[in-house]
Amino acid sequence: MSTSTSPAAMLLRRLRRLSWGSTAVQLFILTVVTFGLLAPLACHRLLHSYFYLRHWHLNQMSQEFLQQSLKEGEAALHYFEELPSANGSVPIVWQATPRPWLVITIITVDRQPGFHYVLQVVSQFHRLLQQCGPQCEGHQLFLCNVERSVSHFDAKLLSKYVPVANRYEGTEDDYGDDPSTNSFEKEKQDYVYCLESSLQTYKPDYVLMVEDDAVPEEQIFPVLEHLLRARFSEPHLRDALYLKLYHPERLQHYINPEPMRILEWVGVGMLLGPLLTWIYMRFASRPGFSWPVMLFFSLYSMGLVELVGRHYFLELRRLSPSLYNVVPASQCCTPAMLFPAPAARRTLTYLSQVYCHKGFGKDMALYSLLRAKGERAYVVEPNLVKHIGLFSSLRYNFHPSLL
């Protein structure tokens, strides 16, 4: 008389057949060791990783960042105080041709004394322009001071070296008497003033609008040269409204609203999956090729890249200007924005038609205009500036933090 075998007994029998040398067991152990041990140990201090132990490290890392920023601010102050004069006259930090190709406009307000954010930004641009040499002869530094008071010490110091436009110089400031003008609308109006001043003063081909807490990366000028002269000659990029040079690292993960990243994420799996499969089959002495193993390693590599942090893998693109990526822009943040001159004029018109308020800052206003006006905009990856300001010019922040 035959007896039927229960599902539990069948499962137990199959588990007994598994050995340490079986593919399923080896891949399971690899998954547990990678995501449960090695990756957490290696990445627990990586700020933009899912493995980051926020409660352990965030306060200390924030304080260390602030201390380092104070030191760099002091170094930038000494840099300008010790900048030698040429023939007894005040030297211009950087003077382009009468009609520059690129104007670098740094928008500044007086904030958080001691950190000298704007001095850090301008000194880094100065060093990079000197290193760039003749290739950057068409570049012009321009400071736009939108501080309402006359106490902006750093702007006064820089006026000895850089051309400056002062929005409130010689005018009566009635900002505090107009309840309808909030800080977000004022920031937009300041932005419009600085962009318009850059166009009227120099009539450049491009304007790079940089906020005073966005320090340029070392590769910024070679990358911009490549992008603007080579990549942006392509029809779908040529008429873009703007090019963002920064997107917050915390928003650069694959699991985000930007659909283009999903395609890139799948591409990572399609690239690394077959490679890791070949390595595994070779070292495990497995014959032939296994599609299930390749699927496993594709998902394995996609999960690892996402959990470690896409931001850190984007850094590999810094090996060459041609490796930088240009993708459709999203709405957040305006530390560094590049405008072709015709697009800058359109932007001035567009921004004059919108009113900013809490929850609808100038970054969201610019992004909302893309669909409303049928425009396109892009962001470059990885970032070409570092955001160093933990103190907002719009909100009081008594407990500055990196996240």
Solvent accessible surface area in square Angstrom, and as a share of the most:
residue,aa,sasa,rsa
1,M,237,1.06
2,S,107,0.69
3,T,121,0.70
4,S,114,0.74
5,T,65,0.38
6,S,58,0.37
7,P,111,0.70
8,A,75,0.58
9,A,40,0.31
10,M,93,0.42
11,L,110,0.55
12,L,88,0.44
13,R,126,0.46
14,R,155,0.56
15,L,96,0.48
16,R,181,0.66
17,R,178,0.65
18,L,78,0.39
19,S,63,0.41
20,W,198,0.70
21,G,38,0.37
22,S,27,0.17
23,T,39,0.23
24,A,62,0.48
25,V,28,0.16
26,Q,56,0.25
27,L,16,0.08
28,F,136,0.57
29,I,64,0.33
30,L,62,0.31
31,T,46,0.27
32,V,77,0.44
33,V,53,0.30
34,T,11,0.06
35,F,48,0.20
36,G,55,0.53
37,L,92,0.46
38,L,102,0.51
39,A,7,0.06
40,P,38,0.24
41,L,119,0.59
42,A,79,0.61
43,C,9,0.05
44,H,50,0.22
45,R,106,0.39
46,L,57,0.29
47,L,28,0.14
48,H,29,0.13
49,S,10,0.06
50,Y,112,0.43
51,F,30,0.13
52,Y,21,0.08
53,L,69,0.34
54,R,120,0.44
55,H,179,0.80
56,W,181,0.63
57,H,18,0.08
58,L,15,0.07
59,N,125,0.64
60,Q,98,0.44
61,M,33,0.15
62,S,4,0.02
63,Q,99,0.44
64,E,85,0.38
65,F,62,0.26
66,L,17,0.08
67,Q,98,0.43
68,Q,90,0.40
69,S,5,0.03
70,L,59,0.30
71,K,135,0.57
72,E,75,0.34
73,G,0,0.00
74,E,72,0.32
75,A,55,0.43
76,A,3,0.02
77,L,22,0.11
78,H,90,0.40
79,Y,48,0.18
80,F,0,0.00
81,E,96,0.43
82,E,130,0.58
83,L,35,0.17
84,P,105,0.66
85,S,64,0.41
86,A,57,0.44
87,N,160,0.82
88,G,77,0.74
89,S,63,0.41
90,V,88,0.51
91,P,25,0.16
92,I,87,0.44
93,V,8,0.04
94,W,43,0.15
95,Q,112,0.50
96,A,11,0.08
97,T,64,0.37
98,P,135,0.85
99,R,143,0.52
100,P,1,0.00
101,W,36,0.13
102,L,0,0.00
103,V,0,0.00
104,I,0,0.00
105,T,0,0.00
106,I,0,0.00
107,I,17,0.09
108,T,1,0.00
109,V,33,0.19
110,D,60,0.31
111,R,46,0.17
112,Q,71,0.31
113,P,121,0.76
114,G,24,0.23
115,F,14,0.06
116,H,24,0.11
117,Y,7,0.03
118,V,4,0.02
119,L,0,0.00
120,Q,12,0.05
121,V,0,0.00
122,V,0,0.00
123,S,2,0.01
124,Q,25,0.11
125,F,0,0.00
126,H,8,0.04
127,R,88,0.32
128,L,8,0.04
129,L,0,0.00
130,Q,105,0.47
131,Q,131,0.58
132,C,30,0.18
133,G,19,0.18
134,P,108,0.68
135,Q,148,0.66
136,C,2,0.01
137,E,100,0.45
138,G,17,0.16
139,H,6,0.03
140,Q,1,0.00
141,L,0,0.00
142,F,7,0.03
143,L,0,0.00
144,C,0,0.00
145,N,18,0.09
146,V,3,0.02
147,E,32,0.15
148,R,99,0.36
149,S,54,0.35
150,V,127,0.73
151,S,69,0.45
152,H,7,0.03
153,F,111,0.46
154,D,15,0.08
155,A,4,0.03
156,K,116,0.49
157,L,16,0.08
158,L,0,0.00
159,S,62,0.40
160,K,111,0.47
161,Y,18,0.07
162,V,4,0.02
163,P,39,0.25
164,V,39,0.22
165,A,17,0.13
166,N,50,0.26
167,R,63,0.23
168,Y,36,0.14
169,E,127,0.57
170,G,86,0.82
171,T,81,0.47
172,E,169,0.76
173,D,60,0.31
174,D,93,0.48
175,Y,50,0.19
176,G,73,0.70
177,D,120,0.62
178,D,57,0.29
179,P,132,0.83
180,S,69,0.45
181,T,28,0.16
182,N,45,0.23
183,S,38,0.24
184,F,20,0.08
185,E,8,0.03
186,K,15,0.06
187,E,41,0.18
188,K,10,0.04
189,Q,62,0.28
190,D,6,0.03
191,Y,3,0.01
192,V,30,0.17
193,Y,62,0.23
194,C,0,0.00
195,L,0,0.00
196,E,69,0.31
197,S,16,0.10
198,S,0,0.00
199,L,12,0.06
200,Q,120,0.53
201,T,80,0.46
202,Y,27,0.10
203,K,124,0.52
204,P,2,0.01
205,D,51,0.26
206,Y,38,0.14
207,V,0,0.00
208,L,0,0.00
209,M,1,0.00
210,V,0,0.00
211,E,35,0.16
212,D,4,0.02
213,D,5,0.02
214,A,0,0.00
215,V,15,0.08
216,P,0,0.00
217,E,30,0.13
218,E,104,0.47
219,Q,52,0.23
220,I,0,0.00
221,F,8,0.03
222,P,72,0.45
223,V,0,0.00
224,L,2,0.01
225,E,60,0.27
226,H,51,0.23
227,L,0,0.00
228,L,12,0.06
229,R,137,0.50
230,A,48,0.37
231,R,51,0.18
232,F,17,0.07
233,S,61,0.40
234,E,65,0.29
235,P,98,0.61
236,H,100,0.45
237,L,7,0.04
238,R,135,0.49
239,D,90,0.46
240,A,2,0.02
241,L,0,0.00
242,Y,4,0.01
243,L,3,0.01
244,K,4,0.02
245,L,0,0.00
246,Y,14,0.05
247,H,6,0.03
248,P,9,0.06
249,E,37,0.17
250,R,130,0.47
251,L,50,0.25
252,Q,3,0.01
253,H,22,0.10
254,Y,5,0.02
255,I,110,0.56
256,N,41,0.21
257,P,118,0.74
258,E,34,0.15
259,P,100,0.63
260,M,95,0.42
261,R,15,0.05
262,I,72,0.37
263,L,121,0.60
264,E,48,0.21
265,W,45,0.16
266,V,65,0.37
267,G,33,0.32
268,V,28,0.16
269,G,1,0.01
270,M,138,0.61
271,L,128,0.63
272,L,52,0.26
273,G,0,0.00
274,P,50,0.32
275,L,91,0.45
276,L,49,0.25
277,T,0,0.00
278,W,145,0.51
279,I,66,0.34
280,Y,31,0.12
281,M,21,0.09
282,R,160,0.58
283,F,164,0.69
284,A,30,0.23
285,S,97,0.62
286,R,69,0.25
287,P,122,0.76
288,G,67,0.65
289,F,104,0.43
290,S,28,0.18
291,W,176,0.62
292,P,100,0.63
293,V,9,0.05
294,M,40,0.18
295,L,106,0.53
296,F,50,0.21
297,F,8,0.03
298,S,13,0.09
299,L,106,0.53
300,Y,27,0.10
301,S,3,0.02
302,M,29,0.13
303,G,21,0.20
304,L,46,0.23
305,V,8,0.05
306,E,5,0.02
307,L,58,0.29
308,V,19,0.11
309,G,0,0.00
310,R,3,0.01
311,H,31,0.14
312,Y,59,0.22
313,F,80,0.33
314,L,5,0.03
315,E,61,0.28
316,L,115,0.57
317,R,71,0.26
318,R,45,0.16
319,L,148,0.74
320,S,36,0.23
321,P,48,0.30
322,S,69,0.45
323,L,79,0.39
324,Y,3,0.01
325,N,34,0.17
326,V,22,0.13
327,V,25,0.14
328,P,71,0.45
329,A,11,0.08
330,S,20,0.13
331,Q,78,0.35
332,C,28,0.17
333,C,31,0.19
334,T,9,0.05
335,P,7,0.04
336,A,1,0.00
337,M,2,0.01
338,L,2,0.01
339,F,0,0.00
340,P,25,0.16
341,A,7,0.05
342,P,81,0.51
343,A,2,0.01
344,A,0,0.00
345,R,124,0.45
346,R,78,0.29
347,T,0,0.00
348,L,28,0.14
349,T,71,0.41
350,Y,28,0.11
351,L,0,0.00
352,S,83,0.54
353,Q,111,0.49
354,V,33,0.19
355,Y,105,0.40
356,C,0,0.00
357,H,88,0.39
358,K,163,0.69
359,G,56,0.54
360,F,47,0.19
361,G,10,0.10
362,K,9,0.04
363,D,32,0.17
364,M,63,0.28
365,A,0,0.00
366,L,1,0.00
367,Y,84,0.32
368,S,49,0.32
369,L,8,0.04
370,L,19,0.10
371,R,225,0.82
372,A,77,0.60
373,K,84,0.36
374,G,66,0.64
375,E,29,0.13
376,R,109,0.40
377,A,6,0.05
378,Y,18,0.07
379,V,8,0.05
380,V,0,0.00
381,E,4,0.02
382,P,3,0.02
383,N,7,0.04
384,L,0,0.00
385,V,1,0.00
386,K,97,0.41
387,H,75,0.34
388,I,16,0.08
389,G,7,0.06
390,L,24,0.12
391,F,27,0.11
392,S,49,0.32
393,S,61,0.40
394,L,46,0.23
395,R,140,0.51
396,Y,199,0.76
397,N,58,0.30
398,F,169,0.70
399,H,160,0.72
400,P,22,0.14
401,S,40,0.26
402,L,40,0.20
403,L,64,0.32
